[in-house]
């Protein structure tokens, strides 16, 4: 008996933004608030109402990833988190093997909360360690200690959370190549299934940006490049595959939700500042807690931005996002989907290949190398400038021929 084919071309991801934090880190420019605990109950009410309203449109589409990000979701309280996940499962068609992720800071993780959340259905935990050096944590005003990181991992394992990700940052104030290596080795001893290793970005308007403007010195670009390339090699030796510029996983433990963003698959976000890409439209909600709560519960304005994405722009997103991943791009995937000419793109990729920035595998897919990832913004920008519409008269016969061959397989 043939399996019934789904009427939906793609599955859906759900992102829930929890904008509350114990304190703000100096480098953070995400929408989050410290000292706003008194608004958690009102926010919970707004989130539940917003999800119920949205489910009328998207409720039947299979959901295979749910991601609670922040802010600090673990600071929100396990009771509220369980209530939210229960509502998601009731309102949307969440698949039994869906990946359900919770972001957490070590100081707000307990064995009791992890057990309760695991029973509720959370099956992936992403812990923001950032560094194993106490002075580096203090320099960016992280609210936890190195020891609390150990305790958080132990609590997750005791709760039988078998999909653990750790976040680390290189390029921190006062950080050296040696201290970064110590942080990576510390993380490896905790045996996570996934590691995210981000280069520090000094975002405008943050306390860190002010400190840098006043003369604080950070590790320079060459030092950060050495840190990055060492990390790629070291994690490969330890059995972690690099599947995106900053992300490494043991086989089978890639973040399915984050891959959704990089592979331009649909997702719906809830909460102030959250973004969505759904129904051919990209939109975001206002970055204001009170405005979001009022907008949902009283009918005020919620949208911060919205746009329909033309096919040519989608082709640009394909290049920009897929080239962040180890999967990379492929000629006919690009031609058939976006009706764009791949020849000028491939010509430039061959030039990148000669510089050691790109490579092509046996299946014909192009990807950037670790050295290419270091300068990916420049390389991808160069390729975007070379995008050209394909000649449909030349392209369509080949598209039809390839589709016929695929149907005959």
C-alpha positions in Angstrom: 0.0 0.0 0.0 1.4 3.4 -1.0 1.9 6.0 1.7 -0.5 8.8 1.2 1.3 11.9 0.0 1.0 15.0 2.1 -0.9 17.9 0.6 1.7 20.2 2.0 4.9 21.0 0.1 6.9 21.7 3.2 6.6 21.3 7.0 6.5 24.2 9.4 8.7 25.5 12.2 7.5 27.5 15.2 9.6 30.0 17.1 8.5 31.4 20.5 10.4 34.4 21.8 10.8 34.8 25.5 12.1 38.3 26.0 12.9 38.1 29.8 16.4 38.0 31.3 17.9 38.1 34.7 20.4 40.7 33.4 21.5 42.0 30.0 24.9 40.9 28.7 27.1 43.7 27.3 27.2 42.3 23.7 23.5 41.4 23.3 21.3 43.3 20.9 18.4 40.8 20.8 15.1 42.2 22.1 15.2 41.3 25.8 14.4 42.9 29.1 15.9 42.6 32.6 13.8 43.4 35.6 10.4 42.9 33.9 9.4 39.7 35.7 6.1 41.4 36.7 4.9 41.3 33.1 5.4 37.6 32.6 1.8 36.6 33.3 0.4 39.2 30.9 2.9 38.1 28.3 1.9 34.5 28.7 -1.7 35.4 28.1 -0.8 37.3 25.0 1.3 34.5 23.6 -1.5 31.9 24.1 -4.0 34.2 22.4 -1.7 34.9 19.5 -1.0 31.2 18.9 -4.7 30.4 19.0 -5.5 33.1 16.4 -2.6 32.0 14.1 -3.5 28.3 14.3 -6.7 28.9 12.4 -4.5 29.6 9.4 -1.6 27.2 9.9 -2.9 24.6 12.3 -3.1 21.7 9.8 0.4 22.0 8.4 2.7 19.5 10.0 5.1 21.1 12.5 8.5 19.3 12.9 10.5 21.9 14.9 9.5 24.1 17.9 12.1 26.5 19.3 11.9 28.6 22.5 14.5 31.4 22.2 15.2 34.6 24.0 16.1 36.4 26.1 16.4 33.5 28.6 13.5 31.0 28.2 14.8 29.0 31.2 14.3 32.1 33.3 10.6 32.2 32.4 9.7 29.3 34.7 9.0 25.7 33.8 5.3 26.0 34.5 4.8 28.7 31.9 7.0 26.8 29.4 5.0 23.6 29.9 1.7 25.5 29.4 3.0 27.1 26.2 4.2 23.7 24.7 0.9 22.1 25.7 -0.9 24.8 23.7 1.4 24.4 20.7 0.7 20.7 20.6 -3.1 21.3 21.0 -3.3 24.1 18.4 -0.8 22.9 15.7 -0.1 19.5 14.1 3.1 18.8 15.9 4.8 15.6 14.7 5.6 12.9 17.3 9.4 13.1 16.5 9.4 16.9 16.3 12.6 18.6 17.6 11.6 20.8 20.5 14.4 23.1 21.7 14.8 25.3 24.8 17.5 27.9 25.2 18.9 28.2 28.7 21.4 30.0 30.8 23.2 27.8 33.4 22.1 29.8 36.4 18.4 29.1 35.7 18.7 25.4 35.1 17.7 22.9 37.8 17.4 19.2 37.9 13.7 19.5 38.9 12.9 21.9 36.0 14.7 19.8 33.5 12.8 16.7 34.5 9.5 18.5 34.3 10.3 20.0 30.9 11.5 16.7 29.5 8.3 15.0 30.5 6.3 17.8 28.8 8.1 17.1 25.5 11.2 19.2 25.3 13.9 17.1 23.8 16.7 19.5 23.0 18.5 21.9 25.3 20.8 24.8 24.1 22.9 26.1 27.0 24.7 29.5 26.7 28.1 28.7 28.3 30.0 31.3 26.2 33.3 30.8 28.0 35.1 28.6 30.6 37.2 31.5 31.9 35.7 33.4 34.9 37.3 36.7 34.0 35.8 36.5 30.4 32.4 35.8 31.7 32.7 38.7 34.1 33.9 41.0 31.3 30.7 40.6 29.3 28.5 40.5 32.5 27.2 36.9 32.1 25.0 36.0 35.1 26.5 32.6 35.7 29.8 30.8 36.8 31.7 28.1 35.1 30.7 25.7 37.9 27.0 26.4 37.1 27.7 25.3 33.6 28.8 21.9 34.8 25.7 21.7 37.0 23.4 22.6 34.2 24.8 19.9 31.9 24.6 17.4 34.7 20.9 18.4 35.4 20.1 18.0 31.7 21.7 14.5 31.5 20.0 13.4 34.7 16.7 14.4 33.1 17.6 12.2 30.1 17.9 15.1 27.7 20.1 13.4 25.1 20.4 16.3 22.6 22.5 19.0 24.2 24.0 22.0 22.5 26.5 24.4 24.0 27.1 28.0 22.8 30.6 29.4 22.9 32.0 32.9 21.8 35.5 33.7 20.6 36.9 37.2 20.4 35.8 38.2 23.9 37.4 41.0 25.9 40.6 39.8 27.5 40.5 36.5 25.6 43.6 34.9 24.1 44.1 32.1 21.7 45.1 29.9 24.6 42.1 30.7 26.8 39.8 30.1 23.8 41.4 26.6 23.3 40.8 25.9 27.0 37.1 26.8 26.6 36.7 24.5 23.7 38.5 21.6 25.5 36.3 22.3 28.5 33.2 22.1 26.4 34.4 18.8 24.7 34.7 17.2 28.1 31.0 17.8 28.7 30.3 15.7 25.6 27.5 17.7 24.0 25.9 16.5 20.8 26.1 20.0 19.3 28.4 23.1 19.6 27.8 26.6 18.3 31.0 28.7 18.2 30.3 32.3 17.4 32.7 35.1 16.6 31.9 38.1 18.8 30.1 40.9 17.0 30.1 44.4 18.4 26.6 45.5 17.8 25.7 49.2 17.6 23.9 50.5 20.7 25.2 47.8 23.1 27.3 48.5 26.2 30.2 46.6 24.5 30.1 49.0 21.6 30.4 51.9 23.9 33.3 50.3 25.7 35.1 49.7 22.3 34.4 53.3 21.3 36.1 54.4 24.5 39.2 52.4 23.7 38.7 48.8 24.9 40.7 46.5 22.7 39.4 43.1 21.5 41.2 40.3 19.8 42.0 41.5 16.3 40.7 39.9 13.1 43.8 37.8 12.5 43.6 36.4 16.0 39.9 35.6 15.6 40.7 33.9 12.3 43.3 31.7 13.9 40.8 30.8 16.7 38.2 29.9 14.1 40.3 27.7 11.9 41.8 25.9 14.9 38.3 25.3 16.2 37.1 23.8 12.9 40.0 21.4 12.9 39.8 20.5 16.6 36.1 19.8 16.5 36.5 17.6 13.3 39.1 15.6 15.2 36.6 15.2 18.1 33.9 13.8 15.7 31.8 17.0 15.1 30.9 17.8 11.5 30.7 21.4 10.5 27.4 21.9 8.9 27.2 25.7 9.0 29.6 28.6 9.5 29.3 28.5 13.3 27.7 25.2 14.0 29.1 21.7 14.6 27.3 18.5 15.4 27.8 14.8 15.9 26.2 12.9 13.0 22.4 13.2 13.2 22.3 16.0 15.8 22.3 19.1 13.5 19.8 21.7 14.7 16.8 21.0 12.5 15.1 24.3 13.4 18.1 26.5 12.5 18.6 24.5 9.3 15.1 25.6 8.5 16.3 29.2 8.3 19.4 28.5 6.2 17.5 26.2 3.8 14.7 28.9 3.4 11.9 26.7 4.8 8.7 28.2 6.3 8.5 29.2 10.0 6.2 31.3 12.2 7.4 33.4 15.1 5.6 34.6 18.1 6.6 37.4 20.5 8.1 40.9 20.2 10.8 41.1 17.6 10.1 37.6 16.3 10.3 37.0 12.5 8.3 34.7 10.2 8.5 33.4 6.7 5.2 31.9 5.8 2.9 31.8 2.8 5.4 33.6 0.6 5.5 36.5 2.9 8.1 37.6 5.4 7.1 39.7 8.4 8.1 40.6 11.9 6.4 41.8 15.1 7.1 45.0 16.9 10.1 45.0 19.3 8.1 46.2 22.3 6.7 44.0 25.1 3.9 46.3 26.1 3.0 47.1 22.5 2.9 43.4 21.7 0.7 42.5 24.6 -1.6 45.4 23.8 -1.7 44.5 20.1 -2.7 40.9 20.8 -5.1 41.4 23.6 -6.7 44.8 22.6 -6.3 44.8 18.8 -3.5 47.3 18.5 -0.8 47.4 15.7 1.5 44.3 15.9 3.4 44.3 12.6 6.8 45.9 12.5 7.4 45.0 8.8 6.0 42.8 6.1 6.8 42.1 2.4 6.0 39.6 -0.3 9.2 38.1 -1.6 9.7 38.0 -5.4 11.3 35.0 -7.0 14.5 36.9 -7.9 15.0 37.9 -4.2 14.4 34.3 -3.2 17.2 33.3 -5.5 19.4 35.8 -3.7 18.4 34.2 -0.4 19.2 30.8 -1.7 22.8 31.9 -2.4 23.2 33.9 0.8 21.8 31.3 3.2 22.8 28.0 1.5 26.4 29.1 1.2 26.5 29.5 5.0 26.0 25.7 5.1 28.1 22.7 4.3 25.3 21.6 1.9 26.1 24.6 -0.3 24.4 25.2 -3.7 23.8 23.2 -6.9 23.4 24.4 -10.5 20.1 22.8 -11.4 18.6 23.3 -8.0 19.2 27.1 -8.6 18.1 27.1 -12.3 14.9 25.1 -11.9 13.7 26.8 -8.7 14.5 30.4 -9.4 14.9 30.5 -13.3 18.3 32.2 -12.9 21.5 31.8 -14.9 24.1 29.8 -13.0 27.0 30.3 -15.4 28.2 33.7 -14.0 27.9 32.3 -10.5 29.9 29.1 -11.4 32.6 31.1 -13.2 33.2 33.2 -10.0 33.1 30.1 -7.8 35.9 28.6 -9.8 37.9 31.7 -9.2 37.1 31.3 -5.4 38.2 27.7 -5.7 41.6 28.8 -7.0 42.0 30.9 -3.9 41.0 28.1 -1.5 37.7 29.7 -0.6 35.3 27.3 -2.3 35.2 23.6 -3.4 32.9 21.4 -5.5 32.1 17.8 -4.6 31.5 14.8 -6.8 27.8 15.5 -7.0 28.5 18.9 -8.4 27.5 20.9 -5.3 29.5 24.0 -4.4 30.3 25.1 -0.9 32.6 27.4 0.9 35.7 26.1 2.7 36.5 27.1 6.3 38.8 29.8 4.9 35.9 30.9 2.6 33.6 31.0 5.6 35.9 33.6 7.2 35.3 36.0 4.3 31.8 34.7 3.5 30.1 38.1 3.6 32.4 39.5 0.8 32.2 36.3 -1.3 28.4 36.0 -1.1 28.0 39.7 -1.8 30.2 39.3 -4.9 28.0 36.4 -6.1 24.8 38.3 -5.5 26.0 41.1 -7.8 26.4 38.5 -10.6 22.8 37.1 -10.5 21.1 37.2 -13.9 17.7 35.9 -15.1 18.1 32.8 -17.3 16.9 32.7 -20.9 13.6 30.8 -20.6 13.8 29.6 -24.2 17.0 27.8 -23.4 16.2 26.8 -19.8 12.6 25.3 -20.1 13.4 22.4 -22.5 16.1 21.2 -20.2 13.9 21.6 -17.1 11.2 19.5 -18.8 13.7 16.8 -19.8 15.1 16.6 -16.2 11.6 16.5 -14.7 10.7 13.6 -17.0 13.8 11.7 -16.1 13.0 12.2 -12.4 9.4 11.0 -12.8 10.6 7.8 -14.6 13.0 6.9 -11.7 
